[in-house]
Amino acid sequence: MSGLAQAGVRAAKWSAISTVARFALQLLAQVVLARLLGPDSYGVFGMGLVIFTFSNFLATFGFSWSLAQLREISDEDIRFAFTWQLLVGLVAGVALFFAAPLVADYFHDPRVLGIVRWMSAACVINAAGSVAGNLMRRNMNFRAIGLIQLASYAVGYLAVGIPMALAGAGVNALVAAWMAQAVVVVVAGYVMCPHPIKPLLVGPQAREMVRIGTAVFFTNLINWFINNLDRLIIGRMLNAHAVGVYTAGYNLANMPNTLLLGALQPVFLAAGARVQDERTRLRNAYQQVIATVWVLLLPFFVFLAMIAPDVIKLLYGPAWSDAAPVMAVLFLAMPAYVTWGMSTPVLWNTGRAHQEMLLQLPLLPLAAGVFYVFASRGVFAAAAVAAFVLVLRGVVMGIAAFRVLGLRYRLCLGWLLRGLGLSLLVAAPVVAITLFAPSSWHPLVRLTLDGAGAAILLSATLALFPRIIGHDAAAMLVRFAPKLQPWLVPSKATAGR
């Protein structure tokens, strides 16, 4: 394995470790806060948050992101990126502050006003920290990034959010937690990666950085609209309770996806930027990643979709029961979402950054129309539409990546069949327990039996027939766990490495 490949594997492992730890913290904090605050408070916060993410895209425009993409950078480039990033963040924050009454009117909920105004300050805070974060990504220092993310979440939600919720602060506990997390990220990022901050309005690579930043901006703009149409329309047509239920289900369904993309996408993007002209290496890496998604992760998401009702009962309680079908249908779309997330770096690293925006642009009016028609029918209908849109995005971006890398589409059929076969194995115990176990059993007992049954069946099958996962998924496993090489048939598992 080459030095760059080894560095990529190390970075991915550190990123995965920190992401798993953050996942545990997020799950703990979300469960406690959800039980303390209820769907209504979560919904009000979700309405404000969806608008904040829009302004945050403006604030993080893309100047600092270009630092991770340029082949060579200087202190002047860093100063230029920091200066303009901060200016754009300031403008976005001020605009969001004064637009807060319009946002509250749109959602028909005056409580949104204060949330949006407080969170407008986060635009400036995030802009100030984006340069350090992208410099660490450029250097593939995912250990530092992971530690910062972990510490900031612990401070924001465990040290600030939960105590405030226990004190009766309501939705303000979520706002305070978010702001505290943002501040810790900025301070810790600069400590871990100090950089020049002296203002500079014109840099040596200003034109190229503006070009990259513009592509990032418009791409993020399209992504924001597609990602947030559901909550924008649900908040307008239904109420805060519906937004809270939908957000809880979506967040839980998206957690594993966030784990995977958080661990793999930054590493794939950073490493790919260094081998932009080595198409074969990029093709092999992408092929193995996507194969792993559809062969090994599809069964995992199918299992999670089937146990969704018991998960909601155990973690959130009966007040959140409506979130279970939302979570289940979104889990089924997550393999497509991961495919989208891992296809994006292929376009960026082959000089086709603009294609991500152009390919997804036609999906925007389609998604808006379907959401508008079905959102009024309830949160499950909205979740089904969201899952449909996620699948469309995964298909569109996957096709684009396949074309760029010259991959054969028929590969997908083999991966899908293998994944569906393994999905049937993990689904069988859940179906059996649902049919024959008493409904009065505690959710933890049912989940334990579901997990044990699925694990036994899957492990036994893979032990007896290791080749069932295929050459590409095996190659990916061997990259991260070389000791599996003899078991996964060396002659095939190591090919293409």
Protein Blocks (a to p, Z undefined) as FASTA:
>chain_A
ZZklmmmmmmmmmmmmmmmmmmmmmmmmmmmmmmmnommlmmmmmmmmmmmmmmmmmmmn
ommmmmmmpmbdcfklmmmmmmmmmmmmmmmmmmmmmmmmmmmmmnopaklmmmmmmmmm
mmmmmmmmmmmmmmmmmnopaklmmmmmmmmmmmmmmmmmmmmmmnonmjmlmmmmmmmm
mmmmmmmmmmmmgcdfbdcfbdfklmmmmmmmmmmmmmmmmmmmmmmmmmmmmmmmmcmk
lmmmmmmmmmmmmmmmmmmmmmmmmmmmmmmmmmmmlmmlmmmmmmmmmmmmmmmmmmmm
mmmmmmmmmmmmmmnommlmmmmmmmmmmmmmmmmmmmmmmmmmmmmmnopmmmmmmmmm
mmmmmmmmmmmmmmmnojklmmmmmmmmmmmmmmmmmmmmmmmnopafklmmmmmmmmmm
mmmmmmmmmmmmmmmpcfkbcfklmmmmmmmmmmmmmmmmmmmmmmlnojmlmmmmmmmm
mmlmmmnopklmmgoZZ
